[in-house]
């Protein structure tokens, strides 16, 4: 029993370390600059999160051989995970700019809620697509996103808690980066992965093309 606890702690801490290393340029920029001013660079580097999360999700799904598993999945999923995360970042930036513009116009009362919903759906779709790629790295981006957006909406009761936990992690990362990346990342991401994986279970158990 004690051995299993130590193994779980080791896997969690190693996952945090590997996640931080894979996103190091983004982490350095986040802790050394004012995000309110450096957001264009943060958005530019944010696709690094894609393959890093794929690697972390793969480790959390097996809880075994974290270094080998993370590196293998990171390498195999990187091209598609970067594309998925990059598309999400670009869409969120465009929609955020549109929200900022709409604030000063009469149409904002109608446009802003719609834009926010689309942004949330984009993040949810990306999250599920990265879980798909963590298990099926050769899945086409189009196929991963198509099934993910459908299941994110259909299983909204799983999507909402996952997004809430992700928001908690992001808030902690902004306030206490060392705590977020050193201790909290693995357990919080495990909750996110578990909910997303359960949502995708009908697809991943059959395999994706």
N, CA, C and O of each residue as an XYZ file, in Angstrom:
836
protein
N       0.826     -1.204      0.000
C       0.000      0.000      0.000
C       0.862      1.257      0.000
O       0.647      2.170     -0.797
N       1.840      1.293      0.903
C       2.729      2.445      0.986
C       3.516      2.591     -0.308
O       3.749      3.695     -0.800
N       3.924      1.428     -0.852
C       4.670      1.469     -2.111
C       3.853      2.078     -3.230
O       4.382      2.834     -4.044
N       2.552      1.754     -3.283
C       1.687      2.317     -4.323
C       1.527      3.818     -4.154
O       1.468      4.562     -5.133
N       1.457      4.259     -2.894
C       1.338      5.696     -2.637
C       2.580      6.426     -3.115
O       2.484      7.472     -3.756
N       3.755      5.873     -2.802
C       4.994      6.497     -3.252
C       5.098      6.487     -4.769
O       5.574      7.449     -5.371
N       4.655      5.405     -5.380
C       4.671      5.334     -6.849
C       3.772      6.410     -7.459
O       4.140      7.059     -8.438
N       2.585      6.590     -6.865
C       1.655      7.598     -7.371
C       2.224      9.002     -7.206
O       2.094      9.843     -8.096
N       2.855      9.246     -6.059
C       3.480     10.548     -5.828
C       4.600     10.791     -6.824
O       4.734     11.888     -7.365
N       5.407      9.757     -7.065
C       6.501      9.882     -8.028
C       5.974     10.196     -9.425
O       6.491     11.078    -10.110
N       4.941      9.465     -9.840
C       4.373      9.696    -11.169
C       3.816     11.117    -11.268
O       3.997     11.790    -12.282
N       3.141     11.566    -10.213
C       2.583     12.913    -10.224
C       3.652     13.991    -10.314
O       3.549     14.911    -11.126
N       4.680     13.874     -9.477
C       5.744     14.873     -9.495
C       6.513     14.848    -10.813
O       6.891     15.899    -11.331
N       6.744     13.656    -11.357
C       7.457     13.555    -12.622
C       6.616     14.126    -13.764
O       7.146     14.754    -14.681
N       5.313     13.904    -13.702
C       4.423     14.481    -14.710
C       4.482     15.998    -14.670
O       4.534     16.653    -15.712
N       4.473     16.554    -13.466
C       4.584     18.012    -13.324
C       5.890     18.524    -13.910
O       5.910     19.545    -14.599
N       6.982     17.814    -13.635
C       8.291     18.231    -14.133
C       8.342     18.173    -15.655
O       8.821     19.108    -16.297
N       7.855     17.089    -16.226
C       7.881     16.929    -17.680
C       6.966     17.946    -18.362
O       7.304     18.485    -19.416
N       5.820     18.201    -17.763
C       4.895     19.197    -18.306
C       5.538     20.581    -18.316
O       5.430     21.325    -19.291
N       6.207     20.912    -17.216
C       6.884     22.203    -17.124
C       8.007     22.313    -18.147
O       8.162     23.347    -18.797
N       8.792     21.242    -18.289
C       9.900     21.254    -19.246
C       9.388     21.405    -20.672
O       9.986     22.125    -21.472
N       8.283     20.732    -20.999
C       7.753     20.797    -22.354
C       7.187     22.175    -22.689
O       7.131     22.559    -23.857
N       6.768     22.916    -21.665
C       6.195     24.250    -21.869
C       7.124     25.345    -21.332
O       6.669     26.451    -21.040
N       8.407     25.046    -21.202
C       9.326     25.955    -20.510
C       9.332     27.380    -21.073
O       9.271     28.328    -20.290
N       9.404     27.576    -22.404
C       9.377     28.966    -22.895
C       8.128     29.716    -22.461
O       8.191     30.893    -22.105
N       7.001     29.031    -22.492
C       5.745     29.654    -22.084
C       5.739     29.942    -20.590
O       5.276     30.999    -20.163
N       6.249     29.009    -19.795
C       6.300     29.188    -18.347
C       7.197     30.361    -17.976
O       6.833     31.187    -17.139
N       8.369     30.433    -18.597
C       9.309     31.520    -18.317
C       8.676     32.869    -18.646
O       8.788     33.821    -17.874
N       8.022     32.940    -19.778
C       7.377     34.194    -20.176
C       6.259     34.563    -19.213
O       6.063     35.737    -18.899
N       5.531     33.562    -18.747
C       4.409     33.808    -17.848
C       4.871     34.364    -16.507
O       4.235     35.263    -15.958
N       5.971     33.837    -15.976
C       6.423     34.244    -14.638
C       7.331     35.466    -14.657
O       7.595     36.047    -13.604
N       7.805     35.860    -15.808
C       8.739     36.981    -15.867
C       8.142     38.240    -16.498
O       8.798     39.281    -16.539
N       6.909     38.154    -16.987
C       6.297     39.312    -17.635
C       4.893     39.526    -17.095
O       4.355     38.693    -16.365
N       4.319     40.646    -17.464
C       2.932     40.949    -17.133
C       2.046     40.373    -18.233
O       2.080     40.860    -19.364
N       1.252     39.343    -17.925
C       0.423     38.723    -18.971
C      -0.485     39.711    -19.689
O      -0.824     39.516    -20.856
N      -0.879     40.771    -18.992
C      -1.732     41.765    -19.626
C      -1.049     42.476    -20.770
O      -1.712     42.972    -21.681
N       0.286     42.532    -20.733
C       1.042     43.179    -21.797
C       1.692     42.193    -22.751
O       1.880     42.489    -23.931
N       2.034     41.021    -22.235
C       2.749     40.047    -23.059
C       1.827     38.998    -23.673
O       2.301     37.986    -24.188
N       0.503     39.231    -23.623
C      -0.429     38.215    -24.109
C      -0.209     37.828    -25.571
O      -0.446     36.669    -25.911
N       0.236     38.739    -26.469
C       0.473     38.262    -27.841
C       1.550     37.172    -27.908
O       1.414     36.206    -28.659
N       2.623     37.335    -27.116
C       3.656     36.302    -27.094
C       3.165     35.036    -26.407
O       3.493     33.925    -26.824
N       2.380     35.211    -25.357
C       1.808     34.044    -24.683
C       0.907     33.257    -25.629
O       0.935     32.026    -25.646
N       0.113     33.974    -26.411
C      -0.752     33.300    -27.385
C       0.074     32.595    -28.449
O      -0.283     31.509    -28.905
N       1.191     33.225    -28.846
C       2.050     32.637    -29.869
C       2.696     31.340    -29.384
O       2.882     30.403    -30.160
N       3.036     31.293    -28.096
C       3.692     30.106    -27.534
C       2.704     29.082    -26.981
O       3.096     27.963    -26.651
N       1.450     29.446    -26.878
C       0.470     28.558    -26.242
C       0.290     27.206    -26.925
O      -0.080     26.251    -26.244
N       0.532     27.066    -28.240
C       0.414     25.725    -28.838
C       1.340     24.687    -28.227
O       1.101     23.489    -28.379
N       2.400     25.121    -27.533
C       3.267     24.166    -26.847
C       2.501     23.328    -25.830
O       2.913     22.221    -25.484
N       1.386     23.866    -25.358
C       0.582     23.152    -24.374
C       0.002     21.872    -24.964
O      -0.202     20.893    -24.245
N      -0.266     21.874    -26.274
C      -0.915     20.740    -26.919
C      -0.195     19.413    -26.721
O      -0.727     18.523    -26.058
N       1.008     19.260    -27.283
C       1.712     17.986    -27.093
C       2.096     17.717    -25.649
O       2.197     16.558    -25.245
N       2.313     18.777    -24.856
C       2.634     18.579    -23.439
C       1.458     17.939    -22.706
O       1.650     17.037    -21.890
N       0.245     18.402    -22.993
C      -0.935     17.804    -22.364
C      -1.162     16.381    -22.862
O      -1.580     15.514    -22.094
N      -0.890     16.136    -24.133
C      -1.012     14.761    -24.646
C      -0.091     13.824    -23.870
O      -0.495     12.734    -23.465
N       1.144     14.259    -23.669
C       2.083     13.448    -22.906
C       1.636     13.254    -21.477
O       1.726     12.150    -20.941
N       1.148     14.327    -20.847
C       0.681     14.224    -19.462
C      -0.537     13.319    -19.348
O      -0.626     12.509    -18.425
N      -1.476     13.451    -20.280
C      -2.664     12.598    -20.250
C      -2.293     11.125    -20.419
O      -2.881     10.253    -19.780
N      -1.315     10.856    -21.282
C      -0.883      9.469    -21.487
C      -0.287      8.890    -20.208
O      -0.554      7.741    -19.855
N       0.520      9.690    -19.517
C       1.113      9.227    -18.254
C       0.028      8.997    -17.214
O       0.039      7.982    -16.517
N      -0.907      9.931    -17.107
C      -1.963      9.821    -16.101
C      -2.915      8.668    -16.394
O      -3.573      8.158    -15.487
N      -2.987      8.260    -17.646
C      -3.869      7.143    -17.990
C      -3.255      5.795    -17.633
O      -3.972      4.818    -17.419
N      -1.915      5.743    -17.568
C      -1.244      4.466    -17.270
C      -0.603      4.434    -15.891
O      -0.481      3.373    -15.277
N      -0.186      5.625    -15.399
C       0.515      5.740    -14.113
C       1.740      4.818    -14.075
O       2.053      4.215    -13.049
N       2.417      4.727    -15.214
C       3.555      3.823    -15.312
C       4.593      4.418    -16.253
O       4.247      5.002    -17.280
N       5.860      4.271    -15.903
C       6.986      4.714    -16.732
C       6.742      6.128    -17.272
O       6.647      6.316    -18.485
N       6.642      7.111    -16.393
C       6.240      8.456    -16.814
C       7.158      9.098    -17.845
O       6.680      9.718    -18.795
N       8.466      8.958    -17.671
C       9.391      9.619    -18.598
C       9.270      9.033    -20.001
O       9.112      9.763    -20.980
N       9.347      7.706    -20.085
C       9.271      7.055    -21.393
C       7.921      7.301    -22.058
O       7.850      7.582    -23.255
N       6.852      7.193    -21.273
C       5.512      7.386    -21.834
C       5.309      8.815    -22.311
O       4.792      9.042    -23.404
N       5.714      9.772    -21.495
C       5.535     11.179    -21.854
C       6.295     11.503    -23.132
O       5.730     12.101    -24.048
N       7.562     11.120    -23.209
C       8.377     11.449    -24.377
C       7.831     10.775    -25.638
O       7.767     11.393    -26.701
N       7.440      9.510    -25.515
C       6.925      8.781    -26.679
C       5.663      9.436    -27.226
O       5.544      9.655    -28.432
N       4.719      9.749    -26.335
C       3.457     10.335    -26.785
C       3.665     11.773    -27.236
O       3.033     12.216    -28.196
N       4.532     12.502    -26.565
C       4.823     13.879    -26.985
C       5.346     13.893    -28.413
O       4.896     14.693    -29.233
N       6.280     13.026    -28.708
C       6.870     12.994    -30.047
C       5.860     12.562    -31.105
O       5.801     13.148    -32.186
N       5.073     11.550    -30.800
C       4.148     11.020    -31.805
C       2.943     11.929    -32.043
O       2.382     11.948    -33.139
N       2.547     12.681    -31.015
C       1.355     13.532    -31.142
C       1.685     14.973    -31.490
O       0.783     15.743    -31.820
N       2.948     15.355    -31.424
C       3.330     16.767    -31.541
C       2.768     17.473    -32.775
O       2.168     18.536    -32.620
N       2.929     16.939    -33.998
C       2.439     17.697    -35.163
C       0.949     18.011    -35.087
O       0.540     19.145    -35.336
N       0.148     17.026    -34.749
C      -1.303     17.239    -34.704
C      -1.727     18.004    -33.456
O      -2.628     18.840    -33.519
N      -1.089     17.726    -32.328
C      -1.432     18.440    -31.097
C      -1.083     19.923    -31.205
O      -1.829     20.775    -30.723
N       0.038     20.230    -31.830
C       0.396     21.637    -32.056
C      -0.635     22.319    -32.945
O      -0.999     23.473    -32.716
N      -1.106     21.594    -33.965
C      -2.110     22.162    -34.864
C      -3.419     22.422    -34.134
O      -4.018     23.486    -34.293
N      -3.866     21.463    -33.336
C      -5.118     21.619    -32.595
C      -5.024     22.791    -31.616
O      -5.912     23.642    -31.569
N      -3.942     22.825    -30.838
C      -3.774     23.901    -29.857
C      -3.593     25.244    -30.550
O      -4.085     26.263    -30.065
N      -2.891     25.258    -31.679
C      -2.702     26.500    -32.416
C      -4.001     27.040    -32.969
O      -4.251     28.244    -32.907
N      -4.833     26.164    -33.509
C      -6.139     26.590    -34.015
C      -7.002     27.152    -32.893
O      -7.688     28.159    -33.072
N      -6.962     26.496    -31.736
C      -7.737     26.981    -30.594
C      -7.244     28.346    -30.143
O      -8.045     29.245    -29.889
N      -5.932     28.502    -30.044
C      -5.366     29.786    -29.609
C      -5.751     30.908    -30.568
O      -6.136     31.996    -30.138
N      -5.646     30.641    -31.863
C      -5.983     31.659    -32.856
C      -7.464     32.038    -32.766
O      -7.816     33.216    -32.829
N      -8.315     31.037    -32.619
C      -9.752     31.306    -32.541
C     -10.099     32.090    -31.282
O     -10.894     33.028    -31.332
N      -9.506     31.708    -30.158
C      -9.797     32.395    -28.898
C      -9.324     33.845    -28.952
O     -10.019     34.741    -28.472
N      -8.152     34.082    -29.532
C      -7.645     35.453    -29.647
C      -8.580     36.299    -30.506
O      -8.918     37.423    -30.135
N      -8.996     35.764    -31.647
C      -9.893     36.509    -32.534
C     -11.215     36.806    -31.833
O     -11.732     37.920    -31.913
N     -11.753     35.810    -31.150
C     -13.031     36.016    -30.467
C     -12.895     36.977    -29.295
O     -13.807     37.760    -29.030
N     -11.767     36.927    -28.588
C     -11.539     37.854    -27.482
C     -11.446     39.292    -27.985
O     -11.969     40.212    -27.356
N     -10.780     39.477    -29.118
C     -10.705     40.815    -29.721
C     -12.092     41.284    -30.136
O     -12.441     42.452    -29.963
N     -12.875     40.372    -30.681
C     -14.251     40.732    -31.052
C     -15.070     41.118    -29.824
O     -15.869     42.053    -29.875
N     -14.870     40.400    -28.724
C     -15.566     40.749    -27.477
C     -15.177     42.137    -27.007
O     -16.023     42.924    -26.583
N     -13.885     42.429    -27.087
C     -13.408     43.753    -26.665
C     -14.041     44.849    -27.521
O     -14.432     45.900    -27.013
N     -14.136     44.590    -28.815
C     -14.763     45.563    -29.714
C     -16.250     45.711    -29.400
O     -16.780     46.822    -29.400
N     -16.918     44.595    -29.133
C     -18.363     44.614    -28.910
C     -18.748     45.338    -27.629
O     -19.880     45.802    -27.491
N     -17.804     45.437    -26.686
C     -18.120     46.103    -25.416
C     -18.576     47.535    -25.623
O     -19.391     48.043    -24.852
N     -18.066     48.188    -26.644
C     -18.402     49.587    -26.862
C     -19.514     49.803    -27.858
O     -19.714     50.927    -28.319
N     -20.244     48.760    -28.205
C     -21.289     48.886    -29.210
C     -22.606     48.302    -28.697
O     -22.626     47.457    -27.803
N     -23.694     48.773    -29.284
C     -25.016     48.347    -28.836
C     -25.233     46.859    -29.046
O     -25.977     46.224    -28.299
N     -24.584     46.303    -30.063
C     -24.767     44.884    -30.358
C     -24.048     43.980    -29.364
O     -24.207     42.760    -29.406
N     -23.258     44.571    -28.470
C     -22.465     43.783    -27.537
C     -23.296     42.898    -26.628
O     -22.877     41.794    -26.279
N     -24.494     43.381    -26.236
C     -25.341     42.606    -25.327
C     -25.734     41.265    -25.930
O     -25.935     40.288    -25.208
N     -25.843     41.221    -27.244
C     -26.183     39.976    -27.918
C     -24.943     39.219    -28.377
O     -24.896     37.990    -28.313
N     -23.944     39.958    -28.839
C     -22.767     39.330    -29.443
C     -21.845     38.707    -28.403
O     -21.325     37.613    -28.619
N     -21.634     39.385    -27.278
C     -20.653     38.914    -26.301
C     -21.003     37.540    -25.726
O     -20.126     36.677    -25.677
N     -22.253     37.294    -25.285
C     -22.560     35.942    -24.791
C     -22.319     34.866    -25.837
O     -21.824     33.786    -25.512
N     -22.662     35.147    -27.088
C     -22.442     34.176    -28.154
C     -20.951     33.921    -28.369
O     -20.530     32.776    -28.534
N     -20.163     34.985    -28.366
C     -18.717     34.844    -28.552
C     -18.089     34.058    -27.401
O     -17.198     33.236    -27.618
N     -18.556     34.312    -26.182
C     -18.023     33.591    -25.020
C     -18.356     32.108    -25.116
O     -17.515     31.262    -24.812
N     -19.568     31.792    -25.534
C     -19.962     30.389    -25.685
C     -19.077     29.694    -26.722
O     -18.653     28.557    -26.515
N     -18.803     30.366    -27.820
C     -17.946     29.781    -28.858
C     -16.531     29.565    -28.331
O     -15.903     28.552    -28.637
N     -16.023     30.518    -27.536
C     -14.686     30.362    -26.957
C     -14.629     29.163    -26.015
O     -13.685     28.375    -26.055
N     -15.638     29.035    -25.180
C     -15.684     27.904    -24.244
C     -15.764     26.594    -25.011
O     -15.097     25.620    -24.661
N     -16.580     26.571    -26.054
C     -16.712     25.360    -26.854
C     -15.403     25.023    -27.568
O     -15.061     23.850    -27.718
N     -14.672     26.046    -28.007
C     -13.379     25.817    -28.654
C     -12.393     25.177    -27.683
O     -11.675     24.244    -28.044
N     -12.361     25.676    -26.459
C     -11.459     25.116    -25.446
C     -11.862     23.688    -25.107
O     -11.007     22.809    -24.995
N     -13.166     23.454    -24.942
C     -13.649     22.111    -24.617
C     -13.330     21.129    -25.737
O     -12.913     19.999    -25.481
N     -13.525     21.558    -26.964
C     -13.214     20.700    -28.115
C     -11.738     20.374    -28.164
O     -11.354     19.230    -28.407
N     -10.912     21.376    -27.934
C      -9.466     21.164    -27.943
C      -9.053     20.192    -26.857
O      -8.218     19.317    -27.085
N      -9.629     20.340    -25.689
C      -9.295     19.464    -24.570
C      -9.594     18.004    -24.912
O      -8.758     17.127    -24.697
N     -10.778     17.754    -25.439
C     -11.139     16.387    -25.796
C     -10.293     15.875    -26.957
O      -9.912     14.705    -26.985
N     -10.004     16.747    -27.906
C      -9.179     16.334    -29.047
C      -7.777     15.935    -28.600
O      -7.188     15.013    -29.163
N      -7.240     16.617    -27.596
C      -5.915     16.261    -27.087
C      -5.942     14.925    -26.361
O      -4.967     14.174    -26.402
N      -7.050     14.625    -25.699
C      -7.182     13.304    -25.079
C      -7.222     12.225    -26.161
O      -6.616     11.164    -26.012
N      -7.940     12.505    -27.253
C      -7.957     11.565    -28.381
C      -6.545     11.337    -28.904
O      -6.136     10.195    -29.114
N      -5.804     12.411    -29.113
C      -4.454     12.304    -29.672
C      -3.482     11.646    -28.701
O      -2.488     11.056    -29.125
N      -3.758     11.742    -27.406
C      -2.873     11.091    -26.438
C      -2.958      9.572    -26.550
O      -2.016      8.863    -26.197
N      -4.089      9.080    -27.042
C      -4.255      7.634    -27.229
C      -4.131      7.212    -28.686
O      -3.697      6.098    -28.980
N      -4.514      8.102    -29.598
C      -4.471      7.804    -31.029
C      -3.731      8.936    -31.727
O      -4.360      9.772    -32.376
N      -2.398      8.980    -31.606
C      -1.629     10.115    -32.133
C      -1.737     10.305    -33.642
O      -1.468     11.397    -34.141
N      -2.123      9.273    -34.370
C      -2.212      9.385    -35.828
C      -3.587      9.820    -36.313
O      -3.813      9.934    -37.517
N      -4.500     10.062    -35.390
C      -5.833     10.529    -35.780
C      -5.731     11.883    -36.476
O      -4.999     12.767    -36.031
N      -6.462     12.032    -37.559
C      -6.450     13.310    -38.273
C      -7.061     14.414    -37.403
O      -8.002     14.178    -36.645
N      -6.515     15.603    -37.528
C      -6.990     16.732    -36.731
C      -8.477     16.960    -36.960
O      -9.231     17.201    -36.017
N      -8.887     16.883    -38.202
C     -10.306     17.110    -38.525
C     -11.197     16.096    -37.820
O     -12.234     16.458    -37.263
N     -10.799     14.837    -37.841
C     -11.608     13.793    -37.213
C     -11.639     13.950    -35.695
O     -12.685     13.793    -35.066
N     -10.470     14.266    -35.112
C     -10.410     14.439    -33.664
C     -11.285     15.604    -33.207
O     -11.985     15.507    -32.199
N     -11.238     16.702    -33.954
C     -12.031     17.879    -33.576
C     -13.516     17.648    -33.813
O     -14.353     18.107    -33.036
N     -13.842     16.938    -34.885
C     -15.252     16.693    -35.197
C     -15.933     15.872    -34.109
O     -17.011     16.230    -33.634
N     -15.301     14.775    -33.719
C     -15.906     13.938    -32.682
C     -15.871     14.635    -31.329
O     -16.758     14.427    -30.502
N     -14.846     15.464    -31.096
C     -14.707     16.130    -29.802
C     -15.752     17.217    -29.605
O     -16.312     17.348    -28.517
N     -16.019     17.995    -30.644
C     -17.022     19.055    -30.490
C     -18.408     18.437    -30.278
O     -19.218     18.973    -29.522
N     -18.674     17.325    -30.937
C     -19.970     16.655    -30.769
C     -20.133     16.119    -29.346
O     -21.166     16.328    -28.709
N     -19.101     15.424    -28.857
C     -19.200     14.829    -27.527
C     -19.094     15.863    -26.417
O     -19.647     15.668    -25.335
N     -18.388     16.963    -26.672
C     -18.314     18.037    -25.673
C     -19.692     18.623    -25.412
O     -20.036     18.946    -24.275
N     -20.476     18.757    -26.471
C     -21.836     19.283    -26.329
C     -22.777     18.208    -25.775
O     -23.565     18.472    -24.867
N     -22.689     17.014    -26.325
C     -23.591     15.944    -25.892
C     -23.389     15.592    -24.429
O     -24.352     15.375    -23.694
N     -22.118     15.535    -24.007
C     -21.807     15.208    -22.618
C     -21.412     16.474    -21.850
O     -20.374     16.516    -21.190
N     -22.249     17.488    -21.950
C     -21.948     18.777    -21.326
C     -21.762     18.643    -19.818
O     -20.998     19.398    -19.216
N     -22.459     17.685    -19.207
C     -22.370     17.490    -17.760
C     -20.995     16.961    -17.344
O     -20.637     17.030    -16.169
N     -20.234     16.442    -18.287
C     -18.844     16.073    -18.025
C     -17.897     17.188    -18.453
O     -16.849     17.397    -17.842
N     -18.276     17.893    -19.502
C     -17.439     18.970    -20.025
C     -17.339     20.126    -19.036
O     -16.254     20.664    -18.813
N     -18.456     20.502    -18.450
C     -18.466     21.655    -17.537
C     -17.550     21.448    -16.335
O     -16.758     22.341    -16.034
N     -17.617     20.305    -15.625
C     -16.685     20.106    -14.506
C     -15.220     20.097    -14.941
O     -14.360     20.611    -14.226
N     -14.932     19.519    -16.102
C     -13.555     19.494    -16.587
C     -13.049     20.910    -16.838
O     -11.919     21.245    -16.483
N     -13.887     21.735    -17.449
C     -13.505     23.121    -17.697
C     -13.364     23.898    -16.395
O     -12.505     24.773    -16.284
N     -14.198     23.585    -15.416
C     -14.103     24.262    -14.121
C     -12.780     23.931    -13.437
O     -12.123     24.816    -12.889
N     -12.391     22.663    -13.469
C     -11.115     22.268    -12.877
C      -9.959     22.912    -13.635
O      -8.984     23.355    -13.029
N     -10.070     22.961    -14.953
C      -9.031     23.609    -15.767
C      -8.925     25.093    -15.426
O      -7.825     25.644    -15.381
N     -10.064     25.740    -15.187
C     -10.061     27.149    -14.805
C      -9.400     27.348    -13.446
O      -8.688     28.330    -13.237
N      -9.635     26.419    -12.523
C      -8.984     26.489    -11.207
C      -7.464     26.384    -11.373
O      -6.704     27.127    -10.751
N      -7.043     25.450    -12.222
C      -5.613     25.291    -12.458
C      -5.006     26.548    -13.068
O      -3.923     26.970    -12.664
N      -5.692     27.150    -14.034
C      -5.179     28.360    -14.667
C      -5.109     29.516    -13.676
O      -4.162     30.302    -13.702
N      -6.114     29.622    -12.799
C      -6.097     30.675    -11.787
C      -4.951     30.469    -10.809
O      -4.278     31.424    -10.422
N      -4.733     29.227    -10.413
C      -3.622     28.922     -9.515
C      -2.295     29.164    -10.202
O      -1.344     29.630     -9.574
N      -2.222     28.850    -11.492
C      -0.989     29.080    -12.248
C      -0.652     30.556    -12.316
O       0.514     30.939    -12.214
N      -1.670     31.383    -12.488
C      -1.440     32.825    -12.560
C      -1.035     33.396    -11.204
O      -0.219     34.315    -11.133
N      -1.610     32.847    -10.119
C      -1.328     33.381     -8.784
C      -0.100     32.761     -8.146
O       0.697     33.469     -7.530
N       0.071     31.444     -8.282
C       1.171     30.714     -7.644
C       1.755     29.699     -8.631
O       1.472     28.506     -8.528
N       2.555     30.156     -9.572
C       3.073     29.249    -10.603
C       3.832     28.054    -10.043
O       3.695     26.943    -10.555
N       4.627     28.265     -9.004
C       5.424     27.169     -8.450
C       4.528     26.090     -7.852
O       4.775     24.898     -8.034
N       3.495     26.509     -7.144
C       2.568     25.547     -6.544
C       1.777     24.826     -7.636
O       1.594     23.610     -7.581
N       1.310     25.587     -8.629
C       0.504     25.000     -9.695
C       1.282     23.953    -10.477
O       0.781     22.859    -10.734
N       2.523     24.297    -10.856
C       3.313     23.385    -11.679
C       4.041     22.333    -10.862
O       4.303     21.233    -11.349
N       4.367     22.667     -9.627
C       5.115     21.720     -8.821
C       4.262     20.677     -8.125
O       4.699     19.542     -7.936
N       3.040     21.055     -7.739
C       2.209     20.149     -6.942
C       0.831     19.883     -7.530
O       0.373     18.741     -7.550
N       0.171     20.927     -8.008
C      -1.250     20.802     -8.340
C      -1.525     20.279     -9.741
O      -2.605     19.743     -9.988
N      -0.598     20.416    -10.649
C      -0.870     20.097    -12.055
C      -1.375     18.677    -12.251
O      -2.430     18.470    -12.852
N      -0.633     17.700    -11.751
C      -0.986     16.291    -11.996
C      -2.359     15.916    -11.437
O      -3.172     15.368    -12.181
N      -2.657     16.185    -10.155
C      -3.983     15.793     -9.652
C      -5.131     16.512    -10.347
O      -6.172     15.908    -10.606
N      -4.954     17.803    -10.655
C      -6.023     18.529    -11.334
C      -6.192     18.047    -12.770
O      -7.317     17.884    -13.244
N      -5.087     17.820    -13.457
C      -5.172     17.324    -14.829
C      -5.706     15.899    -14.876
O      -6.317     15.493    -15.865
N      -5.480     15.146    -13.819
C      -6.052     13.799    -13.780
C      -7.573     13.875    -13.777
O      -8.238     13.096    -14.458
N      -8.124     14.813    -13.010
C      -9.576     14.992    -12.981
C     -10.086     15.398    -14.362
O     -11.103     14.894    -14.839
N      -9.355     16.325    -14.993
C      -9.731     16.768    -16.342
C      -9.663     15.601    -17.323
O     -10.579     15.395    -18.120
N      -8.574     14.842    -17.259
C      -8.427     13.703    -18.166
C      -9.526     12.670    -17.929
O     -10.100     12.153    -18.887
N      -9.824     12.365    -16.671
C     -10.815     11.330    -16.354
C     -12.188     11.691    -16.911
O     -12.863     10.848    -17.502
N     -12.598     12.932    -16.724
C     -13.892     13.354    -17.254
C     -13.927     13.340    -18.769
O     -14.912     12.914    -19.373
N     -12.845     13.808    -19.383
C     -12.773     13.843    -20.841
C     -12.717     12.437    -21.411
O     -13.357     12.138    -22.419
N     -11.947     11.577    -20.759
C     -11.819     10.204    -21.258
C     -13.143      9.454    -21.155
O     -13.486      8.669    -22.039
N     -13.879      9.694    -20.084
C     -15.184      9.047    -19.939
C     -16.138      9.530    -21.024
O     -16.920      8.752    -21.571
N     -16.064     10.822    -21.328
C     -16.905     11.376    -22.380
C     -16.582     10.756    -23.737
O     -17.474     10.532    -24.555
N     -15.297     10.480    -23.966
C     -14.843      9.932    -25.244
C     -14.894      8.410    -25.300
O     -14.571      7.811    -26.326
N     -15.293      7.795    -24.213
C     -15.238      6.331    -24.130
C     -15.945      5.616    -25.287
O     -15.407      4.633    -25.796
N     -17.134      6.071    -25.727
C     -17.780      5.377    -26.837
C     -16.964      5.366    -28.124
O     -17.076      4.445    -28.933
N     -16.142      6.398    -28.307
C     -15.343      6.503    -29.527
C     -14.013      5.767    -29.377
O     -13.624      4.998    -30.255
N     -13.323      6.002    -28.273
C     -11.983      5.447    -28.116
C     -12.007      3.941    -27.899
O     -11.033      3.257    -28.211
N     -13.091      3.423    -27.376
C     -13.155      1.968    -27.208
C     -13.334      1.270    -28.554
O     -13.007      0.092    -28.702
N     -13.849      2.001    -29.522
C     -14.010      1.431    -30.863
C     -12.832      1.751    -31.762
O     -12.636      1.124    -32.803
N     -12.014      2.782    -31.327
C     -10.897      3.207    -32.154
C     -11.344      4.339    -33.067
O     -12.514      4.430    -33.439
N     -10.396      5.199    -33.422
C     -10.671      6.303    -34.318
C      -9.873      6.133    -35.585
O      -8.796      5.536    -35.579
N     -10.394      6.649    -36.653
C      -9.720      6.480    -37.940
C      -8.603      7.475    -38.118
O      -7.931      7.470    -39.149
